[in-house]
């Protein structure tokens, strides 16, 4: 595509930019637009410096994705850019998919700049939950729920005024939490709480095994039950499984693995009962958080960056994924 070709059918902000530039691409215009929409596509990624033809092509394709509805339009535009750059050896990436996934993520983030939602995160004070609070745009209102009020207050100070906090123990204060959710009226609910004793099954107190089931499965099921019985359209609910423990045994984590198995069975059963429900299961692998001991053997095989996983989780929650289950490998290099 020649560098002087105009973009047609773009939304207002790009159209205004081009109107001021004389409704045509110049070398500077194409580079400016391309950098605006490709620059900083993902944290820590090295972004290619576009030449004029690349910039014109990229700006046009991205403009097309912004005017298309749904995931299909985004992917079509992203594949165009990815194929062009890959075939013309303009990219530092080796696969077309690398480009189209990054561009899809960036397009969603552009849309999120005007996103206004009410998001409840249960299990928000540390680990993946705390990372998710930081990943969600400040245009959204967040209710961050966890047992530890001090951690929640620290999280709130760093995140901003759009974050409300509520200290509840889901094994003791569940009815109070449900009342808070009714008042908050979330559009999305992330249930990320979970845990259990580590060690040989018979050496751990029965109350600890019961706690594992309550926090990992029963509280999640109770919350979903309450949300589905409220009037109006139920919110999206994302449950947190485990690619390590939800489908096979996990030595020295019998109650935790059993509860994750139950959670996955619960999710799959709900989807069979009513496929139109937006109930999802997100199954991460090992995460590099304080919840995983520094000397854990699994760390030597590689662990996931929780900030990147949280961004992936948020982007996925906004997608039109009708399968409803996203599972990461236990280790990022597998």
N, C-alpha and C positions, 0 to 999 in steps of 0.2 A: 504494500500500500504506500503510495507516495506521501512524503511528509507534509504536503500542502493540502491533503484531503480533510474536509470538515467532518466532524462527528454529527450524526443525526440521531434524534430520539433520546438524547441524554436527559438526566434530571436537572433540576434548576441550578444547583451550584456549579456543575461543570459547564452548563450552557452559558451562565453568566460569565464565567472565566473566559470562555471562548469569544463571547460577544465583545468583551473588553479588548480582546486580542485581535479583533477584526474578523471573527467568525472563521478563521482559517488557522491551520497549524503553521507555525514557524519553527525553526530549530529549537528556539528557547521554549516555546509553548509545549512542544511535544515532550521535552525533557522535564519541564516543570510538572506536567500532568502525570507522567509516568512515575516520577519520583514521589508525587503525592500519594499515589495509590499502590506503588510497589515498595517504596522505601520503608524499611523497618517492618517487613511483613511478619517476622517472628523474632522474638527476643533472642539475641545471640547468633542469629543467622547472618552470613555475609551476603549482601544483596548485590547482584550484578549491576554494573553501570551501563545503561542502555545507550545505544546510538540512536540516531534520529528515526530510522525506519522501525526499529524495535519499539521505540517510545510511541510512535504513531499507532502501530498495530496494537500495542498493549493498552493504550488509552482507549482505543475504540472498542476493544473486546471487553474491558472492564466496564465501560459505559453501557454496553449491551447487557452485562450481567445485572447491573443496577436497575434496569428497566424490566427485567424478566421476573415473573413471580415464581417463588418456590425454588427448591433445590435444583431442579433440572436446568433452569436458566443459568444459575451460577456455574454449574458444572460444564455446560456447553461453552460458555465464555472462557472458563479456566482452561479447558482442554484446547481451545483455539490458541491461547497464549502459550501453553505448555508445548504443544506440538510445534508451533512456529520456532520457539527458542531452541527446542531440542534439535529439530531438523537442521537448523541453521547454525548450530554449535555456538549459540550466544549465551549459554547458561553455564554456571559452575556446577549445576546439578547433572546427574547422569541419567535420570529417568524423567520422562514426561510427567509421571504421577507426582514427583516431588514438587514441580511447579504448580500443578493444578490444585493440590492440597493446600499449599501455602496461599494461593490466590483465593481459594474458597474461604479460608480462615480470615484473610484480610477483608474480603467483601462482607463477611458477617460482622466484622468489627466496625466497618463503616456504617452498617445498618444499626449496630448497637449504639452508636453515638447519639441516637435519638430514641433509644429504647427506654420505655418506662414500664417496669414491672415490679411486682411485689414478690420477693423471693424469701422463703423460709429455709434455713439451713440448720439441721439438727445434728449436733456433733461438730460445732463450728470453732471451738476454742483452740484447737491445734491440729497438726497433721493436714490431711487433704481438706478438711472443712475450713480451716483458717486460710489456706491458700485459695480456696474457692471464693471466700469473702473478698479477697483482694483482687481476684480475677474479674469479678462482675462490675460492669460500668457503674459509675457514681450516679447515673440517671435513674438507676433502679433503687427501690427501697428494700432493705434487707433486714430480716429478723434473724439474728444469730442466737442459737440456743445451745447451751452446754451446762454441765454441772458446776464448773468452776467460774465464779463470778469475776475473780481477779484476772484470770486469763481473758475473759470476755471484755472486761474494761480496757485492758491493754490492747486487745485487737481493735476495739472501737476507736481508741485514741489514734491508732495508726491508719485506720481505714477512712474515717470521716463521719460527718453528721448523717449520712444516708443509712447508717447502720444502727439499728436498735438492738439491744441485747436483752436476753431473758434467761435467768439461771434456773434450770429445771433438771432434775434427775429423772430420766424416763422410766426408771424402775420404781420410783416413789411418788413422783409428781405428775403422772401422766394426764390425769383429768384436768389439772390446772393448765398444763401445756395445751391440751385440746381446746380449752376455753380461750387461751391466748391466740391460737391459730384461727378460731372462729372470728375473733375481733379483728385480726390482721388481714384476713381474707387473701391469702397468697395466690398468685397465678402459677407459681412453681414451688414444689417442696422437695428438698434434697434430704434424704435420711442417710446420714453417714456414720452414725454411732455403731459401735460394735466392740467386741472384746471377749476375753475369756482367760482362764488360768493356763499357764504353760507348765507342762510336766506330765508325768505318767498319770493316767486317769484316776487310778485308785488312791493316789497319794494326795489328791486335792479334795478339799471339803466339798460336800454336796451343794452347799449354799453357793459356792463359787461357780459350779457348773450351772446351777439354776440362774445365776446372774448373767452368765454368758447367753443363755437362751432368751432371757428377758430383754437385754439391751440390744442383742444382735437381730432377733427375729420377732418376738412377741410384741414389743413396743411398736415396731415398724408396721406390723399387721394391724394392730389396734388403731394406729393413726390413719392408715389407708381406709380401714372400715369406717371410721368417723367421717373422713373427707367424702367418701362415696355416698354417705347418707345425708349429707348437707344438700339443701336445695340449690338449684342452679347447676351450671357446668362445673364438674370437679377440676381442680388444678392438675397440672402435670405433676407426677410423682416419680422421682428417680431414687431407686434403692441402690445401696452400695454392696455388691457382692465381693467376690475374690476369685481371681483366676487361679490362685494357688489352692484355695480350700473349699470352693463351692461344688466341685464335681469329682473330687477324689479325697481319700483320707489324708490327714496331716498329723504325723506322729507328734505326740506330746501337746496336741491341741484338739483333742477329741470333741469337747463340747463346742468349741468355736467353729470347727469344721462342720459339725452336725447342724449348728444353727445357720451357717451359710448355705448348707444344702437345703434346709427348710426354706430359707429366704428365696432361693432360686426356684424351688418347687412352687412356692406361693406366687411368685411373679409369673411363671409359665402358666399356672392354672388360671390366674386372672385374665391373662391374654387370651386363653382359650374360651373363657366364659364370655368375654366382651372385647373383641379385637379393637373396637373403637376407643377404648380407654387409653389415655396416654400415660401408661405406667411402664417405666423402663428399669432396666438393670444395668448398672455400670460395674464392671469387674476389673479393677486395677491389679497390677502385679505388686512386687515389693517396692515400696516407696522410701526415699531417703528422708525420713523424718525422725524425730526424737522417739517415736513409738517403736522403731526398729533399733535394737541395741547396736552400738558402734562395732562391737566385736562379732556380730552375727555372721555365721559362715556364708549366708546367702549374699552378703554384701560383696564378696569376692567375685561373684558372677555378674555383678552389675545391678544397680537399683535405679528406679525411675526418679527423675526430677519432679517433685510434687507440684511446683509452680506450673510446669509445662502440662502435667496431667490435669491439673485443675482447669487450665485454659481449654484443654481438649474436652473435658467434661462439660464446661459451659457452652462451648461452640456446638457440641453434639446435642445438648438439650434444646438448642434453637433450631436444629435441623429437622427435616421431614423424614426421619428414620422410622419407617413403618415396622422394621424388624424389632426395634425396641431393646436390643441387647448389644452393648459394646464391651468387648473383652480384650484387655491388653495381655501380652505375654508376661509370664512371671518376671523375666529380666528383659531390659530394653534391647539387648543385643541378640535376642533369640528370634 
